[in-house]
């Protein structure tokens, strides 16, 4: 077990080193402007940006920490709204096979729509780009949680519901002590997919709405032709994505159960 | 006088799978009267619908015809007056053994404080020999230990009727006899009315006051009822030489094997 993990770590480091070396070799000796920056240049920018992550010199010049915080804040609002809607609706659909089948065609049509496609409608109706971005996040993180919750609730073992019926648990109690814990593994699996798609959507949404956020930052740095910043921001986006997923992975382990 | 628990001309027909035709009649016209404090066991082959009948008494399934009356009132829906001990235990796997019992105690005693509930749960944990295992989840417990939780959950709510659905079928033989003895001990103290379903003849004779025999399904019928007049407490070791035990055992086994009745 320990040996295995050591070996995996060794391979990981090796692969990373090779990729960095290939990157460096590909750009070495080429004049700036003819190729993307190399790892060394990106590392220098990263060190500089991480030294002052929260500075604020006006609308077009903020530290990367502030930009990430803006994105995460926006996402927290949209994701929370979406999760509450999706879990509530999912429980209802999961408990009623008829309703589930009646609503399913609409969900199937809405699901494959890129959340960004809604942006013009949101901008037109609410006329506030920050809120429109939040709504894009809602649209991006609604469907996986909804589908998983409905499935999880629909597949709760009859036995558990029978026990709840015999004990004559009130509706709120039944929901909190039986339905939600029984469906929790499926719900969290949905939440995990949703947090990923929300994080993917936020970058694109912020490129469109501008102002603050990591997506806007990437686009702004591209306009400044500051490619080292763009590359560092891309890596930061990936890293935050990993952390979000790990957080929900931990939650999933806590709520899982063995029959 | 109406009996304490009355299963009144109950039939169960499952609708046909293709939506046409007559459907499958599992059992027909079963009438069974159970007195207060009586331990009645129904015995029959798999497929005679005895678990279905138990579920109908519990209110978990609807009869096609007939009904169930408890203390003069029809009981078509599940309720705390009829607790079930399930063959597959049906414990909430995300809760500890303690919390599984506590869920039932809280439901049956809504006015109790948390401390009172906890004390009652602890009493039952000790009573069924779960002490030390109460913080574990069902997946970490053996079949025998899980059914101890199931029994504690049912007994702790002090139901009017206990419904035992092949409670020992999934427990290994050695543990089974220990838990059977524990069941007898708890039942002797509480004197609940019990309806049990099993296909284990020895178990039925050891535990019951009366045994109801079902013919083979489909269209199973209640063929006969046998009084068990062995004195309690019954000891396993003494029973096996008891002529009355042997007579009952032979009678029931012959019925099950031949599917018809020999004179008792």
Boltz contact constraints between the chains, C-beta under 6 A:
constraints:
  - contact:
      token1: [A, 159]
      token2: [B, 90]
      max_distance: 6.0
  - contact:
      token1: [A, 162]
      token2: [B, 60]
      max_distance: 6.0
  - contact:
      token1: [A, 163]
      token2: [B, 90]
      max_distance: 6.0
  - contact:
      token1: [A, 165]
      token2: [B, 78]
      max_distance: 6.0
  - contact:
      token1: [A, 166]
      token2: [B, 78]
      max_distance: 6.0
  - contact:
      token1: [A, 167]
      token2: [B, 104]
      max_distance: 6.0
  - contact:
      token1: [A, 167]
      token2: [B, 107]
      max_distance: 6.0
  - contact:
      token1: [A, 168]
      token2: [B, 80]
      max_distance: 6.0
  - contact:
      token1: [A, 181]
      token2: [B, 94]
      max_distance: 6.0
  - contact:
      token1: [A, 257]
      token2: [B, 93]
      max_distance: 6.0
  - contact:
      token1: [A, 257]
      token2: [B, 94]
      max_distance: 6.0
  - contact:
      token1: [A, 258]
      token2: [B, 139]
      max_distance: 6.0
  - contact:
      token1: [A, 259]
      token2: [B, 93]
      max_distance: 6.0
